[in-house]
Amino acid sequence: MRILYIDIDSQRPDHLGCYGYHRNTSPAIDQVASEGLVCERVYTPDAPCLPSRTAFYSGRFGIQTGVVGHGGTASQPKMEGPATRTFVDTFSDKGLAVYLQRLGFHTSMISPFGHRHAAHWFYAGFNEIHNTGKGGMESAEEIMPCVDLWLAGRAAQDKWYLHINFWDPHTPYRVPLAYGDPFANDPLPAWLDSDELIRRHNQMTGPHTSLDLAMFDDSENPRYPRAPGKVTDRAGMRRLIDGYDTGVKYMDDHLARIFERLQKAGVYDETAIIISGDHGENLGELGIYAEHGTADEYTCHVPMVIKFPGGVKGIRDPEFHYNLDLAPTLMDLLGGKKEPIWDGLSFAETVRSGRASGRNEIVLSQCAHVCQRSVLWGRWLYLRTYHDGFHLFPNEMVFDLLLDPHEEHDIAPVRLDICREGMWRLARWHDDQMRKMAMGSGDVVDPLWTVMQEGGPFHAGLKEGFGSVGGRAGFENYLKRLEATGRQDGAKELRRKYAPPSVSFT
């Protein structure tokens, strides 16, 4: 048995052909999808990058590990006391890669991610790690020499697990200009092809809204001409969407080369291929562009394509799953033991036979750009905001994803019944998590509140010397920018909402 795990940063499922996209972005992935299982509703429980990959390899929710943010205390695992921290920590003893090693797999990773986020626990359980050296700024052609060398030496051997990290759909869209514009003649997604939508979004505040694609301004880097600084018209919208989709297509071309090498080595059919990602991407949803900054459908929804030897072919799974459900699923498929502290639930039966084995609801969390938790069940998304990351989100939002798939119409004011049910579901999940924490951990703090206590999410934190906005001075500069770009009402409300407290307890 061989296992190839393809990890595509910022990959939206609905921009892949096998998930119904109208552009031909992913012929290589689509071919693998036709030979296996397409999971339609898989989510990371903790977004974005660092919390998601921590959850995936630990098999645990961020509320348990403590890793929910991109900076401050909550970007590090919780301190382990004498009951859990022995010669090694939990990541080194109970993570997915460790369990694969115990089954005799040679575990390898080609990724700079642990270095990019100083997340050295990400590498726990790997026999070999190849850091491609640019901290996530690598294009596919810079990753492939390492991949080619690894496959040349080991593809034909048995019992290996290889994780390959691609970054091309992540901003700034870095595909070489020589690649051309493969989607220049393809229509935009219909809902984005709208002057009225662009006008409405141009009035919004917050990082990565349509006038501030560079987070807090509209600056552009000439090294990355595919990435615009703002979207003020349909031409700007096309440049943004074409930049993203070209990143997907460019990466997919290189995946085709990997699959061809496996075929030439004579091991393609007996290699399990899993294609997924750390999170999705907001491309207009909630007024946010080219960022993975909320706890919503589009930040947290990830692809999951599984071609498993002896498993189903050409089957689609509509059930809810978390990405961390893959850990117990692999153990079931490989005949291994499942770690009791994992939060995942196996869907191995779906991989084997197509029989439904999903969840009834999914709880999502985001504490790097905003502080939000949400719950998905059926057609409903209930989203609760604790810190809005300067986007002026209300405390509660509800979206009917069947009638409003791109989250344009918050119906919380008129659907109090859904608000009540969503809050009940969220509270029930939270009680279960706190109970589990109290019985198995020396730290019984919900890390979301740690983020709030330390000044807010890293990318919108007002504490001096912390985060992306640059403290109070940077925040004031952003308010002046809002006023200079016709968003005076938003600036006024943000100034009121985030006025310095009259009393400090720090």
N, C-alpha and C positions, 0 to 999 in steps of 0.2 A: 504494500500500500504506500502510495505517495500522496501528499496533500500540498496543493499550491493555493495559498491565500493571497488574493489580489486586493489591496487596500487602496481605494481611490479617494483622495481627500476632496471633500466638498461635492461629491457626486449626487445629484438629484436623480432618483429613479425615473421620474417622468421626462427626463431628457435622454433616455435610452430607448432604442427601438423596441426592445422586448417588453417595455412598460408602456408602449403605445405612442411614442413620440413621432411626430410627422416628419422630422428631419432624419436623414440617414447618418446618425452620429456614431453608431456602435455595431457595425456588422460582425466583428469578431465576438463581442460579448453576446450578441443575439444568436450566433451559431451555438455557443456553449449553452445558452438558455434553452434552445430547442432540443438539446441532448440531456436536459436535467430538469430541475425544479426551479420555478420562479416564485419567490415569496413576495407577495404584493404589499404586505403591511408589516414591515420590520422597522423598528425604531431604536435609536440609541436612547437609553433612559436619562443620560446626562450629556448635555452638549455644552460647548463645542469640543474642540480637538482633544485637549488634555483629559478632561473628565470622561469623554467617550472611550478613548483607547484604554484608559485606566479601568473603566468598568468592563470593557470587553475581555481583557486578559486576566483581570482578577475574578471575573464572574460575579461581581458584586455592585450594588448600587452605590452611587457617590455619597449618599447619606450615611452609608456604612463605612466606606474607606476614608471619607473626609475630603476627597478630591472632587471639587465641584467648580473651581474657578481657574483663572489664568495667572493669578498673582496673590501674594499674601499667604496667610496660614492655610487657606482652603485650596491652595494649589499643591499642597504637600499631603501625604497620607497622615492620618491620625497617629500620634505617638502610641506605641504598643507597650502595654505594661507587662509585668512578670507572668501573667496568665497566658499571654499570646506570643510575646517576643522571647524566643529562646535563642539558640545559636544563629538562626536565620529568622527573617520576618515572614509575615503571612504571604506576601507576594512571592517570595522565594520558595515557599513550602506548599502553597495551595493554589497557585495560578494555573491557567490552562496550559502554558508551555511546559511547566514542570510535569503536569500529568501526561503530556505527550511524551516527554523524555522517559517517564516511568514505563511507558508502553514500548520503549525501545526506539523511538523516533529520534533522528538527528535533526534538531531544531535550528533553523537558520533564519536570519532576518536581513533584508536589504532596505534600510530606512535610516534617515537622520533624526527621526522624531524624538528619541530619548534625549539627544543632545539639544535639539531645538527648544524643548521645554524643560530641560534639566530634570527629566523624569526618568531617572536611572532604573527605577523599579519596572519600567516598561520592558527592559531587556532581561528580566528575571526568567530563568528557565531556558535560555537560548545558548546552544553550543557555540554558535558563531554569529557575529554581528558585523554587518558591513555598513558603515556610516558613509553615505554618498557625499557628505561634506559641505553642503550649501544650506543646511538648516531649513529645507523645504522649498528653496528657490530653484531646485533642479527641474529641468525639462526632461521629458522621457528619454531623449537621445543621450542625456548625461547619466541616466540610470542604467541603460541597457548594456554598456560594456561590462559592468559588474554582474548583471544578470546572465549575460552570455558566458562569461567565464565560469560562473557557478554551475550553470546547466551543463557546460562542456565537461566539467569534472565529476558531476554527481547525478545528472538526470537519470541515468540508467540504473543507478543503485536503488536498493529497496529501503523503505521506511525512512523517508525524509518528510519534513514539514518546512515549507519555504514561504515566508511572508515578504511580499514585495510592495513597496509603498510608492504610489504615483501621485503627482501634485498638479498636473496640468489644468484641471478645472478650477483650481484655487486662484484667487486674485494674487498678484496681477497676471493677467493672461499672457503667458510667456512663450507661446508657440512661435518659433522663428517666422519672420515675415515671408521668407522664401517658400513656406508651406502654402501660401495663397489664402484665398477666402472661399472655402468649400460651400458656404451657405449663403453667398451673396444674392442668389436668385430665389432662395426659399423664403416663404412668408414667416413673419414673426408668430409666436403664439398669439392667438386671436385676441385674448383678453388684454394683452399689452399693446396692441396696435390701436391705440386710442389717445387722441389729443386731450380729451377730457380727463382721463386717468392721469396723464402726465401733469396737467395743470393742477389737479387736486394733490398729487404727491409732491409737487413743488412747494406746497404750503406747509409741509410737515417738518417737524424738528427732529433732531437726533442724529447720531453718527450713522453713516451709510444710508441716509435718505437720499432722494434723487438729486439734490443740489450739493450733497456732501459725500460723494462716493469714496473720497480718500479718508474717510472717517469723520473729521471735523472741518474739512474744507474740500475744494474741488481741484486740488493740485494733481498734475499728471507727471509721470516719470517717462521721459523720452525713450528709455530703454525698453518700455513695455507699451508700444503704441496701440495695442489691441484693447487696453483698459482705459475707458474714459473717466474723467473726473466728475462729470455730472450728466444727467439726462434731462434735457429741456425740450426735446422734440423727438419725432420718430426716428430720425437719423441717429441721434444719440442712443436711443433704445436699441436700434439695430446693432450699433457698434458694440454695446454691452452684451447682448444675447449672442451675437455672432462670436464674440470673444470667448464667452463661456463654452459655447457648443464646439468651437474649433479646438479648444483644449480637450474636450471629451473625445473628439474624433482623432486628434493627434495621438492621445494616449491609447485609444483603441487600435490604431495602426500598429503600435508597438506590442500590444497584447497579441495581435495576430502573429507577430514574429515569435513570441514565446510559445504559443500553441504549436506553431510549425516546428519548433525545435523539439518539443515533446513528441510530436509525431515522427520526426526523423530518428529520434532515439528509440522509437518503438514502444513508448510507455504512455502515450496520450490516453488511450482507452482505460488503462488501469490507474490513472491518476485522478484523484478527487480534485476538482477545481471549484473554489469558492470565491465569488466576486462580490465585494461589499465596499463599505466606506465608513469613515468615522462619523459623518453627519451629512445632511443635505445642504441646501443653500436657499436663502430667500432671494428671489428675483422679482421683486415687486410686492410680494405678500407682506401685509402689515406695513406697507410703504417702505420697506427696507430692500436694498439692492446689494448684490455681490457680497453678502455677509451671512454668517450663520449665528445670528444674534438673539434668538428668542427660543421659547419652549413650545414652539408651534409645530404644525404638520410639516412644514417645509425645511426647517432647520433640523428636525429630529428624524425625519423619514429617510431611511437608507436603502439602497438596493441589497438584495440577497439572492444571488443565483448560485445554485448548488448542483454540480454534475458529480454524482457519486457512483463509483462502480457498483453495479447491481441495483442501483436505485431507480426511481421513476424517471421517465423521459417525457418531455413535452407537457408537464403538469404545472398548473398554476395554483398557488395556495393563498386564499384570501384571508387567512386567519391572522390575528395579532400575535407578534413575537417581539422580543427585545433582541438586540445583537448579542447580548450576553447569554442568551439561550443557546448559542452555538456551542458553548463549552460542554454542558451536559449532553447535548445532542451528539457531539463527536465521541464522547465517552461511550454512549450507548451504541453507536455505530461501530466502534472499534473494539467493543468488549471490555472497556476499562471501567474503573470505579469513578463515581461522581463525588465531588467534594461536598460535604454537608453544609458548609457555610455559603456555598454559591447561591445566588438569588435566581439563577436561571432555571427554566423548565425545558426539558428535552422535547423536541419535535422530531425525533428520529423516525417515528412511525410515518410521518408525512414524507420524509426523504425516502423511506423504503417503499411505501405503498401508496402514498397520496392521501391516506386517511387523515382527516382533520385532527389536530392536536395543539390548538392554539389557546390564547388567553381571551378573557372576556373584556378586558380593559388594559390600557397602557398609561402609566404615569410618566411624565416628562419633566425634566428640570434643566434650567439654564441660570448660571450665576457668574458668567464671565462678562457679558455685555449688558444684561439686565439681571434682575433676580425674579424669576418666574417659576411656577410649577403649573402643570396642566394635566388634564386627564382626558383620554380619548376612549369613547365607547360608542359602538354603532356608528351613527352618522355625526355624532356630536363631539366638539372640542370645547371644553371648559378651561379657560386660561386665567390664572390668578397672578397678579403682578404685585411684588413687594417693593421693587425699585425699578423704575421705568427706563433707566439708562438715557434719560433726557428726551424720550419719545412721547411723553405725555399720554401714555396708555392709561385707561381707567383701571381701577383695582380688579374688576371682573370683566371678562369678555366671553362671549359664547358665539360659536360659528357652527352653522349647519353645513357640513362639508359635502353633503349630497347636492344641495341647491346652490351652495356658495363655495366651490372648491378652492378658491384663491383668497378666502378670508377677507372679503371686501366689506361685509356688512355685519357689524357686531350687533347681535340681537339680544344681548343680556338685559337691556331695559324692559323688553317685552316678553322675555321667556324666563321669568323668575323661577319657574318650576325646574328648568334645566340648570339654572344657577344653584338651586338648592341640591339637586341630585349630584351635580359636579362637585360641590363643596363636600357633600357627604362622602362621595367616593374618594376624594382627595384626603379627607380627614381619616377615613378608615385605613387607607394605605399608610398614612403617616403614623397612626397609632401602631400599626403592625411593625413598621420599621423601628420606631422608638423602643417598642417592647423587645424586639430582637437585639437591638443595640444594648439595652440595659442588661440583658441576660448573657451577652457574650463579649462585652467590651468594657474597658476601663474609662472610655470617653463617651458620655451620653449627650453630647452636644450636636444639634442639627447644624451642619456646616453652612447652610444657607444663612443662618443668623450670625455666624462668624463673619461671613462676607459683609453683611449689613453693618455689624459692629465696627468693622475695620474701614468703613467709609464708602461701602458700595462696591458694585462689580468693578473689576480691574479696568475695563475699558471705559468706565464712566465714574471713576472714583474721584472724590473731591479732596481727599486727604493729601496734603503737600508731599511731594516726592513719590507719589504712588499713582500708577495707572496712566492711561493714555491721554487724558484731557489736559493734564498739567496743573492739577490743583485748582484753587479758586481763581488764580490769575488766568489760567487757560480757559476756565469756564466762562469768565467775564469776556474774554476775547471771542469765544464762540457766540455768546449772546450778542455781541456787537456785529458779528458776521450775520446772524439771523436778522437783525434789524436792517443791515445794509442790503439784504437780499429779499426784502418784502415780507419777512416773517416776524413782524413786530409783535403781533399778538402772542405768538409762541414764545418769544423772548420774554415778554412780560410775565407770562404764566410760569415759565421756568425760573425766572428770578424770584417770584413769590414762593414757588414750591421748594426751591433749594436755597432759601435765605439762610445765612449762618445762624445756628441755634443760639438763643439767648443764654442758655445754660449748658455747660459741657460737663460730662461725667468722666471724661478721659484725662 
